[in-house]
Amino acid sequence: MEQILRVRDVCRVTGLARSTIWRLERGRQFPARRKLGIRSVGWLASEVSEWLMTRALAIPARKS
């Protein structure tokens, strides 16, 4: 069964602010939220993890 992350969890996992997540989502640069109820949304954990991996691969490693 797929885990659903609420906005607080997504912020903690990604290190992004709520407004940044929603801005990226509007620009189709972040996974789309899923409507869970009348006033609640969530993101699929697998999609957020995949997004994090693609970001990590896109950023070149720093040389010391």
Biopython code that builds the backbone (N, CA, C, O; Angstrom):
import numpy as np
from Bio.PDB.StructureBuilder import StructureBuilder

atoms = [
    (1, "MET", "N", (0.841, -1.178, 0.000)),
    (1, "MET", "CA", (0.000, 0.000, 0.000)),
    (1, "MET", "C", (0.890, 1.246, 0.000)),
    (1, "MET", "O", (1.871, 1.317, 0.740)),
    (2, "GLU", "N", (0.546, 2.201, -0.815)),
    (2, "GLU", "CA", (1.309, 3.435, -0.975)),
    (2, "GLU", "C", (1.110, 4.361, 0.224)),
    (2, "GLU", "O", (-0.008, 4.550, 0.702)),
    (3, "GLN", "N", (2.213, 4.932, 0.698)),
    (3, "GLN", "CA", (2.138, 5.876, 1.809)),
    (3, "GLN", "C", (1.816, 7.274, 1.275)),
    (3, "GLN", "O", (2.340, 7.690, 0.242)),
    (4, "ILE", "N", (0.954, 7.984, 1.987)),
    (4, "ILE", "CA", (0.579, 9.351, 1.640)),
    (4, "ILE", "C", (1.270, 10.288, 2.628)),
    (4, "ILE", "O", (1.191, 10.094, 3.841)),
    (5, "LEU", "N", (1.946, 11.303, 2.097)),
    (5, "LEU", "CA", (2.602, 12.298, 2.932)),
    (5, "LEU", "C", (1.758, 13.561, 2.981)),
    (5, "LEU", "O", (1.312, 14.057, 1.946)),
    (6, "ARG", "N", (1.543, 14.073, 4.168)),
    (6, "ARG", "CA", (0.854, 15.348, 4.321)),
    (6, "ARG", "C", (1.872, 16.457, 4.139)),
    (6, "ARG", "O", (3.075, 16.197, 4.113)),
    (7, "VAL", "N", (1.403, 17.698, 4.013)),
    (7, "VAL", "CA", (2.285, 18.814, 3.692)),
    (7, "VAL", "C", (3.410, 18.970, 4.713)),
    (7, "VAL", "O", (4.538, 19.278, 4.330)),
    (8, "ARG", "N", (3.140, 18.770, 5.969)),
    (8, "ARG", "CA", (4.185, 18.887, 7.005)),
    (8, "ARG", "C", (5.293, 17.866, 6.762)),
    (8, "ARG", "O", (6.474, 18.177, 6.913)),
    (9, "ASP", "N", (4.907, 16.642, 6.383)),
    (9, "ASP", "CA", (5.884, 15.597, 6.099)),
    (9, "ASP", "C", (6.693, 15.919, 4.845)),
    (9, "ASP", "O", (7.906, 15.709, 4.812)),
    (10, "VAL", "N", (6.024, 16.426, 3.819)),
    (10, "VAL", "CA", (6.715, 16.787, 2.575)),
    (10, "VAL", "C", (7.737, 17.886, 2.850)),
    (10, "VAL", "O", (8.853, 17.838, 2.333)),
    (11, "CYS", "N", (7.367, 18.866, 3.652)),
    (11, "CYS", "CA", (8.297, 19.940, 4.026)),
    (11, "CYS", "C", (9.508, 19.375, 4.762)),
    (11, "CYS", "O", (10.642, 19.771, 4.493)),
    (12, "ARG", "N", (9.274, 18.469, 5.670)),
    (12, "ARG", "CA", (10.364, 17.874, 6.456)),
    (12, "ARG", "C", (11.286, 17.050, 5.565)),
    (12, "ARG", "O", (12.507, 17.148, 5.683)),
    (13, "VAL", "N", (10.719, 16.244, 4.679)),
    (13, "VAL", "CA", (11.510, 15.357, 3.830)),
    (13, "VAL", "C", (12.312, 16.139, 2.789)),
    (13, "VAL", "O", (13.475, 15.823, 2.538)),
    (14, "THR", "N", (11.705, 17.143, 2.192)),
    (14, "THR", "CA", (12.363, 17.883, 1.115)),
    (14, "THR", "C", (13.192, 19.050, 1.610)),
    (14, "THR", "O", (14.119, 19.484, 0.926)),
    (15, "GLY", "N", (12.875, 19.565, 2.789)),
    (15, "GLY", "CA", (13.547, 20.751, 3.283)),
    (15, "GLY", "C", (13.012, 22.033, 2.672)),
    (15, "GLY", "O", (13.608, 23.098, 2.832)),
    (16, "LEU", "N", (11.888, 21.934, 1.972)),
    (16, "LEU", "CA", (11.284, 23.090, 1.318)),
    (16, "LEU", "C", (10.136, 23.647, 2.151)),
    (16, "LEU", "O", (9.514, 22.926, 2.931)),
    (17, "ALA", "N", (9.864, 24.929, 1.978)),
    (17, "ALA", "CA", (8.721, 25.562, 2.624)),
    (17, "ALA", "C", (7.442, 25.200, 1.869)),
    (17, "ALA", "O", (7.479, 24.842, 0.691)),
    (18, "ARG", "N", (6.339, 25.298, 2.554)),
    (18, "ARG", "CA", (5.027, 25.005, 1.968)),
    (18, "ARG", "C", (4.795, 25.818, 0.692)),
    (18, "ARG", "O", (4.350, 25.273, -0.318)),
    (19, "SER", "N", (5.093, 27.111, 0.736)),
    (19, "SER", "CA", (4.860, 27.975, -0.427)),
    (19, "SER", "C", (5.749, 27.575, -1.603)),
    (19, "SER", "O", (5.329, 27.673, -2.756)),
    (20, "THR", "N", (6.960, 27.130, -1.327)),
    (20, "THR", "CA", (7.862, 26.692, -2.389)),
    (20, "THR", "C", (7.352, 25.416, -3.036)),
    (20, "THR", "O", (7.406, 25.270, -4.257)),
    (21, "ILE", "N", (6.862, 24.498, -2.226)),
    (21, "ILE", "CA", (6.300, 23.254, -2.764)),
    (21, "ILE", "C", (5.143, 23.573, -3.702)),
    (21, "ILE", "O", (5.079, 23.041, -4.811)),
    (22, "TRP", "N", (4.236, 24.429, -3.271)),
    (22, "TRP", "CA", (3.080, 24.743, -4.101)),
    (22, "TRP", "C", (3.466, 25.535, -5.350)),
    (22, "TRP", "O", (2.834, 25.381, -6.396)),
    (23, "ARG", "N", (4.501, 26.384, -5.254)),
    (23, "ARG", "CA", (4.963, 27.121, -6.433)),
    (23, "ARG", "C", (5.561, 26.147, -7.451)),
    (23, "ARG", "O", (5.265, 26.233, -8.643)),
    (24, "LEU", "N", (6.396, 25.229, -6.982)),
    (24, "LEU", "CA", (6.975, 24.221, -7.874)),
    (24, "LEU", "C", (5.898, 23.336, -8.483)),
    (24, "LEU", "O", (5.973, 22.975, -9.657)),
    (25, "GLU", "N", (4.910, 22.995, -7.693)),
    (25, "GLU", "CA", (3.810, 22.154, -8.174)),
    (25, "GLU", "C", (3.041, 22.866, -9.293)),
    (25, "GLU", "O", (2.707, 22.258, -10.309)),
    (26, "ARG", "N", (2.767, 24.152, -9.095)),
    (26, "ARG", "CA", (2.065, 24.926, -10.138)),
    (26, "ARG", "C", (2.865, 24.975, -11.431)),
    (26, "ARG", "O", (2.292, 24.969, -12.520)),
    (27, "GLY", "N", (4.193, 25.024, -11.311)),
    (27, "GLY", "CA", (5.061, 25.044, -12.480)),
    (27, "GLY", "C", (5.368, 23.663, -13.030)),
    (27, "GLY", "O", (6.213, 23.517, -13.914)),
    (28, "ARG", "N", (4.694, 22.658, -12.517)),
    (28, "ARG", "CA", (4.877, 21.258, -12.929)),
    (28, "ARG", "C", (6.305, 20.777, -12.713)),
    (28, "ARG", "O", (6.824, 19.964, -13.479)),
    (29, "GLN", "N", (6.938, 21.294, -11.650)),
    (29, "GLN", "CA", (8.295, 20.896, -11.304)),
    (29, "GLN", "C", (8.320, 20.063, -10.029)),
    (29, "GLN", "O", (9.395, 19.731, -9.528)),
    (30, "PHE", "N", (7.159, 19.727, -9.504)),
    (30, "PHE", "CA", (7.021, 18.925, -8.293)),
    (30, "PHE", "C", (5.795, 18.040, -8.479)),
    (30, "PHE", "O", (4.852, 18.442, -9.162)),
    (31, "PRO", "N", (5.782, 16.842, -7.889)),
    (31, "PRO", "CA", (4.619, 15.953, -8.041)),
    (31, "PRO", "C", (3.309, 16.625, -7.609)),
    (31, "PRO", "O", (3.283, 17.439, -6.685)),
    (32, "ALA", "N", (2.251, 16.271, -8.287)),
    (32, "ALA", "CA", (0.930, 16.835, -7.987)),
    (32, "ALA", "C", (0.372, 16.240, -6.702)),
    (32, "ALA", "O", (0.553, 15.058, -6.408)),
    (33, "ARG", "N", (-0.302, 17.079, -5.955)),
    (33, "ARG", "CA", (-0.957, 16.609, -4.725)),
    (33, "ARG", "C", (-2.198, 15.800, -5.084)),
    (33, "ARG", "O", (-2.725, 15.913, -6.190)),
    (34, "ARG", "N", (-2.656, 14.989, -4.145)),
    (34, "ARG", "CA", (-3.876, 14.192, -4.305)),
    (34, "ARG", "C", (-4.892, 14.685, -3.287)),
    (34, "ARG", "O", (-4.560, 14.916, -2.124)),
    (35, "LYS", "N", (-6.099, 14.839, -3.721)),
    (35, "LYS", "CA", (-7.161, 15.269, -2.816)),
    (35, "LYS", "C", (-7.574, 14.078, -1.955)),
    (35, "LYS", "O", (-7.945, 13.024, -2.472)),
    (36, "LEU", "N", (-7.506, 14.256, -0.642)),
    (36, "LEU", "CA", (-7.840, 13.184, 0.292)),
    (36, "LEU", "C", (-9.227, 13.354, 0.891)),
    (36, "LEU", "O", (-9.865, 12.383, 1.297)),
    (37, "GLY", "N", (-9.675, 14.574, 0.940)),
    (37, "GLY", "CA", (-10.972, 14.882, 1.520)),
    (37, "GLY", "C", (-11.364, 16.292, 1.131)),
    (37, "GLY", "O", (-10.755, 16.891, 0.244)),
    (38, "ILE", "N", (-12.365, 16.815, 1.783)),
    (38, "ILE", "CA", (-12.842, 18.153, 1.456)),
    (38, "ILE", "C", (-11.751, 19.199, 1.663)),
    (38, "ILE", "O", (-11.581, 20.096, 0.837)),
    (39, "ARG", "N", (-11.014, 19.084, 2.764)),
    (39, "ARG", "CA", (-10.005, 20.091, 3.088)),
    (39, "ARG", "C", (-8.630, 19.503, 3.348)),
    (39, "ARG", "O", (-7.852, 20.067, 4.117)),
    (40, "SER", "N", (-8.320, 18.379, 2.720)),
    (40, "SER", "CA", (-7.011, 17.772, 2.951)),
    (40, "SER", "C", (-6.417, 17.250, 1.647)),
    (40, "SER", "O", (-7.125, 16.770, 0.762)),
    (41, "VAL", "N", (-5.104, 17.360, 1.561)),
    (41, "VAL", "CA", (-4.368, 16.866, 0.399)),
    (41, "VAL", "C", (-3.153, 16.098, 0.884)),
    (41, "VAL", "O", (-2.751, 16.216, 2.041)),
    (42, "GLY", "N", (-2.580, 15.320, 0.001)),
    (42, "GLY", "CA", (-1.369, 14.580, 0.311)),
    (42, "GLY", "C", (-0.616, 14.253, -0.960)),
    (42, "GLY", "O", (-1.150, 14.378, -2.063)),
    (43, "TRP", "N", (0.616, 13.836, -0.800)),
    (43, "TRP", "CA", (1.464, 13.470, -1.923)),
    (43, "TRP", "C", (1.866, 12.024, -1.766)),
    (43, "TRP", "O", (2.055, 11.551, -0.645)),
    (44, "LEU", "N", (2.003, 11.307, -2.879)),
    (44, "LEU", "CA", (2.469, 9.928, -2.826)),
    (44, "LEU", "C", (3.951, 9.934, -2.459)),
    (44, "LEU", "O", (4.751, 10.634, -3.080)),
    (45, "ALA", "N", (4.303, 9.156, -1.458)),
    (45, "ALA", "CA", (5.685, 9.111, -0.977)),
    (45, "ALA", "C", (6.649, 8.684, -2.082)),
    (45, "ALA", "O", (7.769, 9.189, -2.157)),
    (46, "SER", "N", (6.225, 7.770, -2.929)),
    (46, "SER", "CA", (7.099, 7.291, -4.007)),
    (46, "SER", "C", (7.397, 8.402, -5.005)),
    (46, "SER", "O", (8.517, 8.489, -5.510)),
    (47, "GLU", "N", (6.418, 9.252, -5.298)),
    (47, "GLU", "CA", (6.635, 10.357, -6.233)),
    (47, "GLU", "C", (7.556, 11.416, -5.642)),
    (47, "GLU", "O", (8.391, 11.983, -6.347)),
    (48, "VAL", "N", (7.402, 11.682, -4.347)),
    (48, "VAL", "CA", (8.277, 12.653, -3.684)),
    (48, "VAL", "C", (9.707, 12.109, -3.638)),
    (48, "VAL", "O", (10.657, 12.852, -3.884)),
    (49, "SER", "N", (9.866, 10.828, -3.328)),
    (49, "SER", "CA", (11.195, 10.205, -3.297)),
    (49, "SER", "C", (11.856, 10.250, -4.669)),
    (49, "SER", "O", (13.047, 10.541, -4.784)),
    (50, "GLU", "N", (11.083, 9.962, -5.699)),
    (50, "GLU", "CA", (11.612, 10.000, -7.063)),
    (50, "GLU", "C", (12.044, 11.422, -7.425)),
    (50, "GLU", "O", (13.086, 11.614, -8.051)),
    (51, "TRP", "N", (11.245, 12.415, -7.032)),
    (51, "TRP", "CA", (11.585, 13.809, -7.290)),
    (51, "TRP", "C", (12.901, 14.164, -6.594)),
    (51, "TRP", "O", (13.757, 14.827, -7.180)),
    (52, "LEU", "N", (13.060, 13.724, -5.348)),
    (52, "LEU", "CA", (14.293, 13.988, -4.611)),
    (52, "LEU", "C", (15.497, 13.357, -5.308)),
    (52, "LEU", "O", (16.556, 13.979, -5.396)),
    (53, "MET", "N", (15.346, 12.147, -5.794)),
    (53, "MET", "CA", (16.447, 11.463, -6.482)),
    (53, "MET", "C", (16.832, 12.193, -7.768)),
    (53, "MET", "O", (18.020, 12.340, -8.055)),
    (54, "THR", "N", (15.865, 12.645, -8.537)),
    (54, "THR", "CA", (16.176, 13.353, -9.777)),
    (54, "THR", "C", (16.869, 14.679, -9.470)),
    (54, "THR", "O", (17.748, 15.105, -10.219)),
    (55, "ARG", "N", (16.481, 15.333, -8.379)),
    (55, "ARG", "CA", (17.140, 16.583, -7.977)),
    (55, "ARG", "C", (18.579, 16.302, -7.562)),
    (55, "ARG", "O", (19.483, 17.058, -7.916)),
    (56, "ALA", "N", (18.796, 15.241, -6.827)),
    (56, "ALA", "CA", (20.147, 14.899, -6.366)),
    (56, "ALA", "C", (21.054, 14.571, -7.551)),
    (56, "ALA", "O", (22.233, 14.925, -7.543)),
    (57, "LEU", "N", (20.521, 13.904, -8.559)),
    (57, "LEU", "CA", (21.316, 13.553, -9.723)),
    (57, "LEU", "C", (21.608, 14.763, -10.600)),
    (57, "LEU", "O", (22.619, 14.790, -11.302)),
    (58, "ALA", "N", (20.734, 15.763, -10.567)),
    (58, "ALA", "CA", (20.885, 16.946, -11.405)),
    (58, "ALA", "C", (21.892, 17.948, -10.843)),
    (58, "ALA", "O", (22.411, 18.786, -11.580)),
    (59, "ILE", "N", (22.169, 17.865, -9.550)),
    (59, "ILE", "CA", (23.067, 18.818, -8.903)),
    (59, "ILE", "C", (24.472, 18.212, -8.872)),
    (59, "ILE", "O", (24.676, 17.150, -8.284)),
    (60, "PRO", "N", (25.444, 18.888, -9.505)),
    (60, "PRO", "CA", (26.801, 18.336, -9.494)),
    (60, "PRO", "C", (27.405, 18.331, -8.093)),
    (60, "PRO", "O", (27.143, 19.224, -7.288)),
    (61, "ALA", "N", (28.206, 17.327, -7.820)),
    (61, "ALA", "CA", (28.848, 17.216, -6.503)),
    (61, "ALA", "C", (29.898, 18.312, -6.349)),
    (61, "ALA", "O", (30.584, 18.667, -7.308)),
    (62, "ARG", "N", (30.015, 18.843, -5.136)),
    (62, "ARG", "CA", (31.023, 19.870, -4.853)),
    (62, "ARG", "C", (32.376, 19.199, -4.632)),
    (62, "ARG", "O", (32.470, 18.144, -4.006)),
    (63, "LYS", "N", (33.401, 19.824, -5.150)),
    (63, "LYS", "CA", (34.744, 19.319, -4.931)),
    (63, "LYS", "C", (35.362, 20.081, -3.766)),
    (63, "LYS", "O", (35.269, 21.307, -3.695)),
    (64, "SER", "N", (35.986, 19.354, -2.865)),
    (64, "SER", "CA", (36.601, 19.987, -1.688)),
    (64, "SER", "C", (37.989, 20.467, -1.976)),
    (64, "SER", "O", (38.645, 21.022, -1.095)),
]
sb = StructureBuilder()
sb.init_structure("model")
sb.init_model(0)
sb.init_chain("A")
sb.init_seg("    ")
for serial, (resi, resn, name, xyz) in enumerate(atoms, 1):
    if name == "N":
        sb.init_residue(resn, " ", resi, " ")
    sb.init_atom(name, np.array(xyz, "f"), 0.0, 1.0, " ", f" {name:<3s}", serial, name[0])
structure = sb.get_structure()
